[in-house]
Amino acid sequence: MTAQDLKTKLSEDDIRTLLTDHMGATISYEDDDIWISDTICHHGSKQKLYYYKESQMFHCYTECGQMDVIGLVMGFKEYEQEEFQKAINWICVQLNIDNCEYGFGKQEQISDWDFIRKYKRNAKKEIEYKPLIIYDKRTLNIFQKFYTREWIDEGISIDTMRKYNILYSTWQQKIIIPHFDIDNQLIGIRGRSLMEEDIDLFGKYGPFKIGKTFFNHPLGQNLFGLNHNVNAIKTKRKIMLVEAEKSVLQTDTMFGEDNFTVALCGSNLTDFQRSLILKLGVKEVIVALDKQYETLDSEECKKWAKHIKDKIIDKLSPYFCVTVLWDVSDLLNYKDSPTDRGKEVLLQLMDQKIYVPTNN
């Protein structure tokens, strides 16, 4: 039985059993199209793991991105890429599926060392990305041009919200955040919930659903704000990476046409996002992620620094001068973005930025 045979064999009930009985997931929401559960793929607790029934694919909207059930198990079991056989076997054991051939089928016998060498050769191939779905911009006409006091108080001007087509859904009480690619094509719609019960269940941000259509897209295949800020980025030959769309809107209010900020929409940099940056001709990349630590000497701080190094800096340092905004003066609160405390604090953090040695 190949890996594809296994996935074809699994029923919806099998997937549910794996998630809830064998991986400890809690499905907090379900309809005809999706399930939403906690992010067991990286042992997280946020309700940000979506399962799309039609495509039989998972999408983690915090760290992991898109994956099939085997990829989900690999994350849950913390297997390395070359250990995907173990994930297939684990699924078979949990669901009492017989004749599982570890994903290769009976036609090929291959030693462990030959497999590892073969995997390493294959791993060098460029990842193929599916083209993004382009949505009709007229879809946005169903939303209202209403601008919440909450975001105004957090340093986002009405002019900026108009510029970025920020809208409002009265029936779901969500701030609507359209996502456009560099060519100004609508590729997704995200919602920022204002209802505490929704936030507790699903988190603040998520793809927006209209009828049976989820206006989601792979967040790792875009940089939010690039369509507006590409000219400033190319002129200044620098780009600042933040986590969330809100930070891009804050810096737009601060700097207007001089804004060179884009959002990763997460805390990882994908190879696709790096390829977008490489095309811009920048010299410096400023990493400005949220402050995920309370004190500088804590294990939490060390863990966060390692995450930024492994997931972002190491991917960039062979190509760019990389600097990091690191709050050494306790200017930010826990979980603040570098943009959350206003322009003066952000400029102070910029003055104190840490230069990372080039890796080439």
RABEL-V311596 format. One record per residue. PSI is psi in radians with two decimals (999 if undefined). Layout:
psi: (PSI & PSI)
This chain:
psi: (2.17 & 2.97 & -0.70 & -0.67 & -0.72 & -0.83 & -0.64 & -0.60 & -0.48 & 2.25 & 2.99 & -0.67 & -0.63 & -0.79 & -0.76 & -0.75 & -0.76 & -0.84 & -0.92 & -0.74 & -0.59 & -0.29 & -0.05 & 0.35 & 2.65 & 2.03 & 1.93 & -0.31 & 2.48 & 2.41 & -2.83 & -0.31 & -0.56 & 2.83 & 2.67 & 2.25 & 3.12 & 2.72 & 1.24 & -0.29 & -0.52 & 0.44 & 0.64 & 3.04 & -0.17 & 2.54 & 1.25 & 0.21 & 2.00 & 2.39 & 2.09 & 1.96 & -0.69 & -0.81 & -0.23 & 0.65 & 2.60 & 2.68 & 2.08 & 2.07 & 0.31 & -0.89 & -0.79 & -0.41 & -2.64 & 2.51 & 2.78 & -3.05 & -0.57 & -0.74 & -0.65 & -0.80 & -0.66 & -0.71 & -0.76 & -0.73 & -0.07 & 0.72 & 2.62 & 2.88 & -0.67 & -0.03 & 0.42 & -0.39 & -0.71 & -0.68 & -0.75 & -0.80 & -0.70 & -0.74 & -0.79 & -0.74 & -0.80 & -0.61 & 0.13 & 0.76 & 2.20 & 2.87 & 0.65 & 2.16 & 0.50 & 0.36 & -0.12 & -0.40 & 2.99 & -0.21 & -0.21 & 2.16 & 2.28 & 2.34 & 2.85 & -0.80 & -0.69 & -0.67 & -0.76 & -0.72 & -0.71 & -0.71 & -0.75 & -0.62 & -0.77 & -0.57 & -0.37 & -0.27 & 2.51 & 2.38 & 2.36 & 2.22 & 2.42 & 2.49 & 2.47 & 2.54 & 2.32 & 2.12 & 2.72 & 2.16 & -0.37 & -0.28 & -0.57 & -0.25 & -0.27 & -0.21 & 2.91 & 2.57 & 1.29 & 2.29 & 2.08 & 2.53 & -0.57 & -0.81 & -0.56 & -0.75 & -0.39 & 0.25 & 0.44 & 2.08 & 2.77 & -0.66 & -0.72 & -0.77 & -0.66 & -0.76 & -0.70 & 0.21 & 0.60 & 2.28 & -2.95 & 2.43 & 1.94 & -0.57 & -0.39 & -0.06 & 0.98 & 2.49 & 2.30 & 2.20 & 1.69 & 2.49 & 2.24 & 2.58 & -3.07 & -0.38 & 0.24 & 0.48 & 2.41 & 2.05 & -0.10 & 2.82 & 2.16 & 2.64 & 2.46 & 1.91 & 2.52 & 0.00 & 2.16 & -0.66 & -0.63 & -0.72 & -0.73 & -0.64 & -0.82 & -0.09 & 3.02 & -0.69 & 2.60 & 2.86 & 2.55 & 2.46 & 2.27 & 2.00 & -2.14 & 0.10 & 2.16 & 2.14 & 0.97 & 2.82 & 2.75 & 1.93 & -0.48 & 0.00 & 0.44 & 2.87 & 1.95 & 2.27 & -0.16 & -0.62 & -0.57 & -0.57 & 0.11 & -0.66 & -0.75 & -0.68 & -0.80 & -0.65 & -0.81 & -0.25 & 0.63 & 2.73 & 2.45 & 2.25 & 2.13 & 3.00 & -0.86 & 2.75 & -0.64 & -0.63 & -0.62 & -0.70 & -0.66 & -0.77 & -0.48 & -0.73 & -0.62 & -0.77 & -0.16 & -2.22 & -0.19 & 0.13 & 2.18 & 0.58 & 2.48 & 2.75 & 2.37 & -0.37 & 0.84 & -2.98 & 0.25 & 2.61 & 2.14 & 2.83 & -0.60 & -0.77 & -0.68 & -0.71 & -0.62 & -0.74 & -0.69 & -0.52 & -0.17 & -0.18 & 0.50 & 2.71 & -0.65 & 2.37 & 2.11 & 2.10 & 2.05 & 1.13 & 2.94 & 2.74 & 1.70 & 0.72 & 2.68 & -0.63 & 2.61 & -0.50 & 0.24 & 2.78 & -0.56 & -0.72 & -0.77 & -0.71 & -0.72 & -0.70 & -0.71 & -0.69 & -0.82 & -0.70 & -0.86 & -0.70 & -0.29 & -1.04 & -0.82 & -0.43 & -0.38 & -0.58 & -0.44 & -0.26 & -0.43 & 2.85 & 2.10 & 2.25 & 2.72 & 2.33 & 1.99 & 2.14 & 1.49 & -0.21 & 0.18 & 0.84 & -0.39 & 2.74 & 2.88 & 2.27 & 0.10 & 2.56 & 2.67 & -0.27 & -0.13 & -0.40 & 0.29 & 3.02 & -0.74 & -0.73 & -0.74 & -0.76 & -0.61 & -0.73 & -0.65 & -0.67 & -0.48 & 0.20 & 2.60 & 2.25 & 2.31 & 2.31 & 2.46 & 2.42 & 1.52 & 999)
